[in-house]
Amino acid sequence: MLFIVIYMILIALVLEVSSTLLIISGLKKEIARFQAVSMLTATGFTTLESELILRHPIRRNIGVFLILFGVFSLAVLISIISNLMGQNLRIPALTVVTIGLAIIWLSIKNKKIMSLLKRKFHRHLNQQFELHQLPIEEILYTSDTDWIKDVHIHADSKLIDQRTDTLFGQEEDILMLFVQRDDQKIRHQCLKLTIQEGDILFVYGSKLAIGEKFHHELVSMKLSDQKEQHVVSM
């Protein structure tokens, strides 16, 4: 039983170390922990959050380790439980490994080491991978206030017939990336358009500024989504 307790502590430490490394790579704490548990237990959750792992080379390596360690751990526990009374379980060796992992976990929780690892992770990404290979969050989300949003122009929008080049003031922290009109994505001439019903404006900038500028449109989008969900549920 002592072996099982120590081994469970070892698994918990592996989860903590992996979660911390995922957090250092840029994931939010709650997402990092959930995805670490998901990969370790091979439960196969295919949420949109899993894309944050798959599209990031360092996180993928952590994921591969967790999946392999989870499979190995299950095999070990089955073997140990079935032979609990008949074998030398090497508790001292396992204890040393567990203590070593605990030291590693406590070390990477140190603020200085975390900062060092963050710089190393991002330097590795910049050196080893082309810009287009990196997740969009790594490129454009430089702070918690950054936001990319698709703004749908409904029939009641006050922006209809307004030119896109007059949409933003010089002090507003918002950029127009492109405009989708029907099946056409207009990028080069996106600041020379007259906004029409059905247009989708793809904008990037301050979440607060975008929320204020397109408040009416975002509320209309939310109400439209709620109506669609209600119709589907019926």
N, C-alpha and C positions, 0 to 999 in steps of 0.2 A: 504493500500500500504506500510505503514511503517513496518507492520508485515512481509510482503513478503520480503522486502529489508533486514530486520534483519535476517530472516530465511535463505536467500541466503548467507548472510555473514557467518552464522553458518555453512552451508554446505561447503563453501569455507575453513573455518577453520578446519573442520573435514578432508577435503582432505589434507590440509597442514600438520596437525598433523600426519595423517596416512602415508603420503609420507615421512615425516622426520623420522618416526620410521622405515619404510622400508629401507631408506638410512642408518640408524644406524645399521640395521641388515646386511648390506653389499651390498645392491643393488645400482646400479648406479642411479644418480639423474633422468635422463630422463626415465629410465625403471620404477623406483619407481612411478613417477608421472603418467605415462601412465597407469600402472596397477592399481593404486588407482582409477583413473577416470573410468577405465573399470569395476572394481568391484562395485563401488558405483552406476554406472548407469546400471549395469547388462546387458552390451552390449555383453558379452560373447566372447571376443576375445580369440582365442585358439592358440596364437603364441607360439613359443618355450620359450619365456620369461615367460609365465605363469607357466612353469615347475619350475622356480626359486621360485615361490610362493608356489606351491603345495608340493614341496619336503622339505620345511623348516617349522618346527612346529610353530615358532613365527610368521612368515609371514602368515601362514594359519589362525592363530587367528585374525590377523589384517584384513585379507580378509573376514572372517566371519562377523566381525563387520561392515565392509564397505558395504557388500551385504545387511545385515539386516537393516542398517541405510538408505541405498538407497531406499529400499522398503518402509520403514516407512516414509521417507521424501516425496515420491511420494504420498502416501495416505494422509499425512498431507496437502500438497499443494493443492490437489484436494478438500479436505474438506474445507480448508480455502477460496479458491477462490469461491467455491459455496455458502459459507455463509459469504462472506466478509462484507456485510452490516448489518448482523443481529445478530452478537454474540460478546461477550467480548473476544478479542483475546489475552489477557494476555501479552501485549507487555512488561511491566516492568519485568516480570519473564523471558521472552525469552531474554531480553536484558542482564540480570544478567548472564544467562547461556552462552550467546555469549561472554561476557566480560571474564568470567571464562575460557572458551576454548581458547580465545586469550592469556590469561596469561600463560596457559599450553603450547601453541605453542611457545611463546616467550621464555619460560623457557627451553624447550628441544632443542631450537636452540642455547642455550648457549654452548660454546665449552666444558666447564668442565662437564656439565650435559650430553652432548652427549658422551663424553669419558667414563663417569661412566656407562651410559646405554649400551654402546658397550661391556664393560667388563662384565656387568651383563648378557646381552644376551648370550654371548659366554660361560660364566660360567654355565648358565642354560642349554645350549645345551650339554656341556661336562658332566654335572651331570645327566641329565634326558634321554639322548639318546645315544644309542650305535653308534660307529663310522660308521658302515655300513648304518645307517639310515640317515646320514647327506648327503646333496648335495656334489658332488665332489668339487665344488668351495670352500666350507667351509673347506675342508680337505687339498687340494693341492694348491689352489690359495692363497698363503700367501702374494703376492704383485702383482702389475699391470704388472710386467715383467714375471710372471709365465705363462706357456703355456703347454697344452697337445695337441699333433697333431698326426694325422694318415698320414703317408707319404707313398704314393703309388709309387711303383717301376715300371716304364714303360720300354718299350723296349730300349729306348735311354738313360737310366740312366747309369751314370758312376760307380755306386755302385754295379752293377751286378758282381758276382763272388768275391766280397770282403767279408772277414769274419767280422762278427758283433763285434768280440772282438777287432778288430783293427780300428773300425769306429770312436771312440771318443778318444781324447787326455785326459790326466789326468787333465788338466786345464779347459776343456770344461764343462760348466754347463748343461749337457744333460745326461739323464738316459734312457735306453731302458726298457720299461715296458713289452712288449711282441711283438711277430711277428705273424701276421695272414698269413697263407699259405693255400690257398684254404679254406676249412671249418675248418681247424685246427688252434687253438690258442696256440702258443708255448711260454711258459713262463719260465719254468725251464731251458731249453737249449737254450734260445734266444740269449745268448752271445757266442754260439758255432756253429753258423749257417753260411753257405755261402749264401749270398743274391742272390735271383733268381728273374727273371721277374715275376711280378704279386704279389710279397710279399707286405704286408702292415706293415710298422714299426710304432709301437705306442711308441712315445717318450714324455718325460716330462722334462722340464727345462726352461732355459731362452729363451724368445721369440726371442730375437736378435740372440742368439747362434744357435737356431734351424733354423731360417731363413737363416743364413749364411751357415750353414752346408748342408742344403737340398734345397738351392736356386733353382737349376736346376729342382729338382723333384717337388717342389711346383709350379714353373712356368708351368711345364708340366701338373700338375693336374688342374691348373686354365684354361689352354687352352682346356683341355679335357672336362671340365665342360661347357665351353662356346660353344664348338661344339655340345654337347648333348642338351643344351638349344636351340641352333639354329635349330637343327633337330626337336625337339619337337614343336617349334613355327611354323615350316613349315607344 
